[in-house]
Amino acid sequence: MPKDLYRYVFTPQVPTEEIEASLLLAGMAAESLHGEAQVRLDAAHYLDPDRRACVIDAGTPVGRDLNRLFVGFVSREFGPDAFRVERVDSLPEPQEASS
């Protein structure tokens, strides 16, 4: 069964901190729509600052709203040519912190 996963890859001109801030803002906006607990349960995402990429799971209503909010925020802030978006098959596995 295909998942509704979207990967955003940003150009070098977009500061990584601003990508993260846009994701946080989209998360707060999703909380306004769905509540904090539901966002924590259903808004799966992954930010890879080294690759300047973000993956959002849009397979739930909360995830779809997070995805829509994020793409709206980054499009307006950085412009449509500052990133590309594509469907992907799976979320990256979280890396364990090294000691």
Z-matrix of the N, CA and C atoms (Angstrom, degrees):
N
C 1 1.451
C 2 1.532 1 109.19
N 3 1.337 2 117.97 1 122.78
C 4 1.460 3 120.04 2 -178.00
C 5 1.525 4 110.99 3 -70.02
N 6 1.314 5 115.25 4 144.78
C 7 1.460 6 121.34 5 177.13
C 8 1.518 7 108.85 6 -98.23
N 9 1.309 8 114.37 7 157.17
C 10 1.463 9 120.59 8 175.98
C 11 1.525 10 108.75 9 -96.48
N 12 1.329 11 114.97 10 75.64
C 13 1.456 12 121.67 11 179.64
C 14 1.525 13 109.37 12 -109.99
N 15 1.327 14 114.99 13 136.61
C 16 1.461 15 120.06 14 -179.54
C 17 1.520 16 109.30 15 -125.80
N 18 1.345 17 116.20 16 131.06
C 19 1.462 18 122.31 17 176.41
C 20 1.529 19 108.30 18 -106.83
N 21 1.303 20 114.52 19 128.28
C 22 1.458 21 122.49 20 174.56
C 23 1.525 22 107.54 21 -106.93
N 24 1.325 23 116.79 22 128.35
C 25 1.458 24 121.96 23 176.84
C 26 1.523 25 106.74 24 -122.00
N 27 1.329 26 115.44 25 126.56
C 28 1.461 27 121.52 26 -172.86
C 29 1.521 28 112.22 27 -103.28
N 30 1.316 29 115.36 28 151.89
C 31 1.465 30 121.89 29 176.98
C 32 1.528 31 109.13 30 -71.51
N 33 1.334 32 117.36 31 159.66
C 34 1.475 33 120.77 32 179.72
C 35 1.534 34 113.57 33 -60.79
N 36 1.321 35 118.30 34 -20.89
C 37 1.457 36 120.65 35 -178.74
C 38 1.532 37 112.96 36 -71.92
N 39 1.318 38 117.57 37 -17.72
C 40 1.462 39 121.06 38 -178.61
C 41 1.527 40 108.33 39 -89.73
N 42 1.337 41 117.47 40 118.13
C 43 1.475 42 119.63 41 179.79
C 44 1.527 43 111.27 42 -63.29
N 45 1.315 44 116.05 43 135.48
C 46 1.460 45 121.60 44 -179.56
C 47 1.533 46 111.01 45 -57.47
N 48 1.324 47 116.53 46 -38.06
C 49 1.465 48 120.37 47 179.89
C 50 1.528 49 110.92 48 -62.02
N 51 1.312 50 117.00 49 -32.72
C 52 1.463 51 121.16 50 -179.91
C 53 1.531 52 111.43 51 -74.81
N 54 1.329 53 116.76 52 -32.51
C 55 1.471 54 120.23 53 174.78
C 56 1.521 55 108.63 54 -63.03
N 57 1.333 56 116.01 55 -47.95
C 58 1.461 57 121.13 56 179.84
C 59 1.527 58 110.87 57 -62.27
N 60 1.324 59 117.35 58 -41.47
C 61 1.462 60 120.66 59 179.13
C 62 1.529 61 111.05 60 -63.44
N 63 1.314 62 117.11 61 -39.13
C 64 1.466 63 120.28 62 178.03
C 65 1.525 64 111.23 63 -66.07
N 66 1.328 65 116.92 64 -38.03
C 67 1.462 66 120.57 65 177.33
C 68 1.532 67 110.64 66 -65.87
N 69 1.327 68 117.04 67 -42.75
C 70 1.458 69 120.74 68 177.59
C 71 1.529 70 111.28 69 -63.08
N 72 1.324 71 116.22 70 -41.84
C 73 1.460 72 120.40 71 178.19
C 74 1.528 73 110.84 72 -63.12
N 75 1.324 74 117.26 73 -42.17
C 76 1.461 75 120.81 74 177.22
C 77 1.526 76 110.69 75 -63.28
N 78 1.338 77 116.85 76 -37.67
C 79 1.454 78 120.72 77 176.87
C 80 1.521 79 112.19 78 -64.65
N 81 1.322 80 116.92 79 -41.39
C 82 1.473 81 120.09 80 177.96
C 83 1.519 82 110.84 81 -65.97
N 84 1.319 83 116.59 82 -38.76
C 85 1.463 84 120.07 83 177.79
C 86 1.527 85 110.60 84 -65.58
N 87 1.336 86 116.95 85 -39.80
C 88 1.462 87 120.49 86 177.10
C 89 1.530 88 110.85 87 -64.23
N 90 1.333 89 117.20 88 -35.51
C 91 1.459 90 120.64 89 175.61
C 92 1.527 91 111.52 90 -62.70
N 93 1.312 92 116.89 91 -35.26
C 94 1.464 93 120.08 92 177.24
C 95 1.519 94 111.43 93 -64.14
N 96 1.328 95 116.42 94 -32.18
C 97 1.466 96 121.02 95 179.83
C 98 1.527 97 112.88 96 -83.68
N 99 1.337 98 116.86 97 -39.51
C 100 1.465 99 120.99 98 -168.75
C 101 1.526 100 114.60 99 -117.86
N 102 1.316 101 118.14 100 -12.80
C 103 1.456 102 121.41 101 -176.09
C 104 1.521 103 111.02 102 93.25
N 105 1.339 104 115.24 103 151.23
C 106 1.463 105 120.85 104 -175.60
C 107 1.523 106 112.34 105 -61.73
N 108 1.322 107 117.30 106 -44.59
C 109 1.466 108 119.89 107 -176.68
C 110 1.522 109 111.51 108 -63.27
N 111 1.322 110 117.17 109 -43.10
C 112 1.470 111 119.35 110 -178.20
C 113 1.516 112 111.54 111 -67.36
N 114 1.321 113 117.53 112 -35.24
C 115 1.468 114 120.54 113 176.96
C 116 1.532 115 109.57 114 -66.09
N 117 1.320 116 117.01 115 -42.13
C 118 1.471 117 119.28 116 178.53
C 119 1.524 118 111.51 117 -61.91
N 120 1.326 119 116.70 118 -33.75
C 121 1.464 120 120.88 119 -178.80
C 122 1.529 121 113.19 120 -80.30
N 123 1.329 122 117.24 121 -37.93
C 124 1.469 123 120.80 122 -166.58
C 125 1.522 124 116.48 123 -117.66
N 126 1.317 125 119.15 124 2.40
C 127 1.470 126 120.34 125 -176.34
C 128 1.525 127 110.02 126 -109.39
N 129 1.320 128 117.24 127 68.73
C 130 1.462 129 120.95 128 -179.85
C 131 1.528 130 110.60 129 -72.25
N 132 1.316 131 115.03 130 133.60
C 133 1.465 132 121.13 131 178.37
C 134 1.522 133 108.77 132 -155.24
N 135 1.320 134 114.58 133 164.54
C 136 1.458 135 121.38 134 -179.47
C 137 1.519 136 107.79 135 -146.99
N 138 1.326 137 116.27 136 128.06
C 139 1.460 138 121.49 137 177.66
C 140 1.522 139 108.22 138 -113.44
N 141 1.336 140 115.74 139 126.04
C 142 1.466 141 121.64 140 177.80
C 143 1.527 142 107.50 141 -115.89
N 144 1.335 143 116.78 142 94.84
C 145 1.470 144 119.19 143 -176.41
C 146 1.524 145 113.67 144 -63.82
N 147 1.335 146 117.46 145 -31.67
C 148 1.473 147 119.92 146 -179.75
C 149 1.527 148 112.07 147 -65.65
N 150 1.315 149 116.20 148 -35.78
C 151 1.473 150 120.54 149 179.27
C 152 1.518 151 112.60 150 -95.51
N 153 1.332 152 116.52 151 0.35
C 154 1.468 153 121.91 152 179.47
C 155 1.530 154 109.26 153 57.22
N 156 1.342 155 115.85 154 44.19
C 157 1.461 156 120.71 155 -174.45
C 158 1.528 157 110.78 156 -133.62
N 159 1.315 158 114.47 157 154.22
C 160 1.453 159 122.48 158 177.28
C 161 1.524 160 107.44 159 -140.49
N 162 1.339 161 117.35 160 134.98
C 163 1.456 162 122.48 161 176.66
C 164 1.516 163 107.82 162 -117.04
N 165 1.326 164 116.68 163 131.96
C 166 1.466 165 122.52 164 178.84
C 167 1.523 166 108.58 165 -123.55
N 168 1.335 167 115.71 166 131.64
C 169 1.458 168 122.48 167 175.70
C 170 1.524 169 107.79 168 -87.80
N 171 1.314 170 116.79 169 111.23
C 172 1.463 171 122.48 170 -178.70
C 173 1.525 172 110.84 171 -102.71
N 174 1.325 173 116.91 172 30.94
C 175 1.450 174 121.87 173 -177.15
C 176 1.518 175 115.03 174 -85.54
N 177 1.326 176 117.50 175 -1.48
C 178 1.458 177 122.44 176 176.88
C 179 1.528 178 108.06 177 -126.76
N 180 1.332 179 118.31 178 163.18
C 181 1.473 180 118.59 179 176.09
C 182 1.531 181 112.62 180 -57.18
N 183 1.333 182 117.43 181 -38.82
C 184 1.463 183 120.77 182 177.75
C 185 1.530 184 109.96 183 -64.76
N 186 1.318 185 117.02 184 -45.91
C 187 1.459 186 121.02 185 178.89
C 188 1.517 187 112.93 186 -62.57
N 189 1.329 188 116.52 187 -38.29
C 190 1.473 189 119.38 188 177.08
C 191 1.519 190 110.93 189 -63.50
N 192 1.337 191 116.27 190 -42.91
C 193 1.461 192 118.99 191 178.56
C 194 1.526 193 111.39 192 -65.83
N 195 1.344 194 117.23 193 -41.62
C 196 1.464 195 120.20 194 177.01
C 197 1.526 196 109.83 195 -58.94
N 198 1.323 197 117.10 196 -44.18
C 199 1.463 198 121.96 197 179.50
C 200 1.531 199 111.05 198 -61.73
N 201 1.315 200 116.52 199 -46.51
C 202 1.474 201 120.28 200 -179.92
C 203 1.525 202 111.50 201 -63.34
N 204 1.330 203 116.05 202 -43.59
C 205 1.465 204 119.65 203 179.37
C 206 1.531 205 110.65 204 -63.64
N 207 1.327 206 117.08 205 -45.39
C 208 1.457 207 120.82 206 -178.59
C 209 1.522 208 111.75 207 -61.50
N 210 1.329 209 117.08 208 -48.42
C 211 1.469 210 119.17 209 -178.94
C 212 1.528 211 110.46 210 -64.49
N 213 1.321 212 117.33 211 -35.15
C 214 1.462 213 119.71 212 177.06
C 215 1.520 214 112.01 213 -65.24
N 216 1.333 215 116.20 214 -44.70
C 217 1.462 216 120.01 215 -179.59
C 218 1.528 217 111.97 216 -65.22
N 219 1.335 218 117.64 217 -47.76
C 220 1.463 219 118.64 218 -177.32
C 221 1.528 220 111.92 219 -70.47
N 222 1.322 221 117.71 220 -32.02
C 223 1.473 222 119.62 221 177.01
C 224 1.516 223 111.10 222 -64.41
N 225 1.315 224 116.10 223 -43.39
C 226 1.468 225 119.55 224 -179.22
C 227 1.519 226 112.26 225 -72.53
N 228 1.326 227 116.44 226 -38.98
C 229 1.461 228 118.91 227 -176.44
C 230 1.520 229 113.02 228 -76.17
N 231 1.338 230 117.54 229 -42.10
C 232 1.461 231 120.55 230 -172.99
C 233 1.522 232 114.01 231 -110.75
N 234 1.309 233 117.70 232 -15.21
C 235 1.457 234 121.66 233 -177.96
C 236 1.522 235 111.04 234 94.57
N 237 1.326 236 116.73 235 154.60
C 238 1.468 237 120.62 236 -175.55
C 239 1.521 238 114.39 237 -68.33
N 240 1.319 239 117.85 238 -17.26
C 241 1.465 240 119.99 239 -179.78
C 242 1.527 241 113.01 240 -93.18
N 243 1.338 242 117.45 241 2.29
C 244 1.464 243 121.32 242 -177.97
C 245 1.520 244 112.53 243 -85.01
N 246 1.331 245 116.56 244 -5.52
C 247 1.460 246 120.02 245 -179.51
C 248 1.517 247 109.18 246 -156.23
N 249 1.333 248 113.80 247 164.21
C 250 1.462 249 119.89 248 169.73
C 251 1.520 250 106.81 249 -124.51
N 252 1.304 251 115.86 250 153.30
C 253 1.456 252 120.66 251 179.51
C 254 1.523 253 108.33 252 -129.29
N 255 1.331 254 115.63 253 140.80
C 256 1.464 255 120.73 254 -178.81
C 257 1.523 256 109.23 255 -147.74
N 258 1.314 257 115.61 256 153.93
C 259 1.461 258 120.20 257 173.60
C 260 1.517 259 109.13 258 -77.85
N 261 1.331 260 115.68 259 144.16
C 262 1.463 261 121.25 260 176.96
C 263 1.527 262 108.91 261 -131.36
N 264 1.340 263 115.82 262 166.80
C 265 1.456 264 120.98 263 -174.75
C 266 1.517 265 115.06 264 -88.13
N 267 1.343 266 118.34 265 -27.47
C 268 1.457 267 119.08 266 -177.37
C 269 1.519 268 110.70 267 -156.10
N 270 1.333 269 114.63 268 156.39
C 271 1.457 270 120.43 269 173.49
C 272 1.519 271 108.96 270 -74.69
N 273 1.322 272 118.49 271 144.01
C 274 1.460 273 119.59 272 175.25
C 275 1.537 274 109.75 273 -64.01
N 276 1.310 275 116.16 274 147.40
C 277 1.466 276 120.36 275 176.35
C 278 1.529 277 108.29 276 -72.57
N 279 1.344 278 117.45 277 135.41
C 280 1.464 279 119.31 278 177.24
C 281 1.526 280 110.72 279 -62.02
N 282 1.319 281 116.30 280 139.66
C 283 1.451 282 120.42 281 179.27
C 284 1.527 283 108.92 282 -87.97
N 285 1.326 284 116.18 283 140.87
C 286 1.445 285 120.24 284 177.50
C 287 1.518 286 108.58 285 -75.60
N 288 1.324 287 114.43 286 144.11
C 289 1.459 288 119.35 287 178.31
C 290 1.522 289 108.99 288 -69.76
N 291 1.314 290 115.94 289 136.04
C 292 1.460 291 119.57 290 177.91
C 293 1.520 292 108.93 291 -85.02
N 294 1.327 293 116.36 292 146.86
C 295 1.469 294 120.67 293 -178.01
C 296 1.503 295 111.54 294 -89.94
